[in-house]
Amino acid sequence: MRSGAAIAVGAAALAAMTGLALSVGRYPVGLADLFSGSDPNAAAVLLQIRAPRIGAALLVGAALAAAGAVYQAILRNPLVSPDILGVSSGAAFGAVLAMLAGLGAALVQASAFAGGVLAVALVYAVAIRLRRHDPLLALVLTGVVVGTLLASLVSLLKLLADPAGQLPAITFWLLGSLTLATPAELALAAVLLVAGLVPLIALRWRLDVLTLPDEEARALGVEPARLRAVVIGAATLITAVSVALGGIIGWIGLLVPHAARLMVGPAFARLLPLSMLLGAAFLVAVDTLCRVIAQIELPPGVVTALLGTPLFLWLFAATRRTW
């Protein structure tokens, strides 16, 4: 009953934030204006500008929260976020390379997606060869090292960029933005996200076993290395799609799973849907705040950090003793 009530609260919060995001902005409109058809400007604002942006926020927020819940569970670490294995740094490196080459927006997104996937593939390939170390520790440390290396390469490429044109575009992308999402991009992203979420939903019962030591997981009939590889591949797919669509937006994958776990506990069958609902609602709220809080539009990556820090400390204080 508690889990059902929490999921209902998450769905209600998501619906309320979506309705609010459609209504507020520089051109305030109501949903009645869309259905009445009396104001063509209102319909254009809602359907052509706000709806794609809100759709991108829904997809990215849900995907990052789901990936964060997965990584925190299988790596048994409360400080893990979706970019722990270098996917964000790899995506940033791929996107910056494409921008320096003068490629279009679609190719920049494709390059970001490829860079994120290849970065995690490199991390996993290196980690599985470190057989003398704990596999989870090897994954985390290798991800940190590779992510730091790629972040340094991104900084080097920024020094080589044209300060008049390329550098502002690179900086804007790295801060995260949902303004350029188109219906075609949203459709493709939705297909890829569903492809990544299907294995996670199908394996939701076995993911609880990965929180146990590997010897106990094998005793229960689960091969942890094989299952971990499938889950990491699925979580990497949805994270890479999110970064390619919205840029680097942090804190969602770290903060939201903790809030969901506080409400429904660690069982993944309950944790995954609630994390997706809360993650989508949180990013829609952040993106709406970015549009209306100041005269200029704030990047969501900055606002999530400003909100995420006090919220995370509050959640940490609200927990009892252990994660």
C-alpha positions, 0 to 999 in steps of 0.5 A: 500500500505504501509503494502504491501510494508513493507511485500515485504521488509521483504520478500526480506530481509529474502531471501537475508539473507538466501542466504547470510547465505548459502554462507558464513562460514569457507567453502565459497560456492555459490549456483551454486556449489550446483546445478552444483554438481561439488563439493561434499564437497560444497553440503555436507556443504550446505545440511547437515550442513548449511541448517538445521541450517538456517531452525532452525533459520527461525523457531525460529526467526519467532516463537519468533517474533510472540509470542512477538507480541501476548503478547505485544498486549494482555497484553497491555505492550510494555516491554513484551517478549515471556518469560514474563510468565515463559516459558523460565525459565520453559524450562531451568529448564526442560532441566537442569533436563534432562541433570543432569539425563544423558538423550539424546538430544531428551529427553532434548528437550522434557523435555524443551518443557514440562517444558515451557508449565507446567510453563505457565500453573502454572502461568495462574492457579495462576493468574486466582485465583487472582480475586481481581486484574486486570487480566493482571497485575496478569498474568504479576506479577505471570509470573515474580515471577514464572520465577524468582523462576525457574531461581533460581532453575536452578542456584541451579542445576548448582551448583550440576552439574559435572563441568567437563562435565554437567556444560559446556553442561548446560551453552552452552544450556542456551546461545542458539545454533542452531548447533544441529538441525536435519531435523527430529527435524525441521519437528516436530518443524514445525508441532508444530509451525503451530499448534500454529500459526493457532489459531493466524492467525484465530483470528487475527481480534479479537486480536485487540479487546483484546487491549481494556478494557475488558468491551469494548471487551464484548460490542463488542461481545468478551469474553476476558478471554476465547479468552485470554486463547486460545491465550496464549496457542497458543503463549506458544506452539510456544515459548516452541517449539522455546526454546526447539529447539534453547535454550534461545535466547532473544530480538527477541520477544521484539525488532522485534514486535516494529520494525514491529509496527513502519512500519505497525501499531498495526493492528494484521492482518498486524503486525503478518506476518511482525513480522514473516518475520523480526524475521526470517531474524534477527535470520538468520543474527545473526546466520550468524554473530555468525559463521563468526565474530570470530575464535570461534563460538559465542552463538546467545543469547549473540549476540542478546543482544549485537545488541538488546540493541542499536537497541531497544534504536534507535526504542524507539527514532524513535517513536513519543510519545506513543507505 
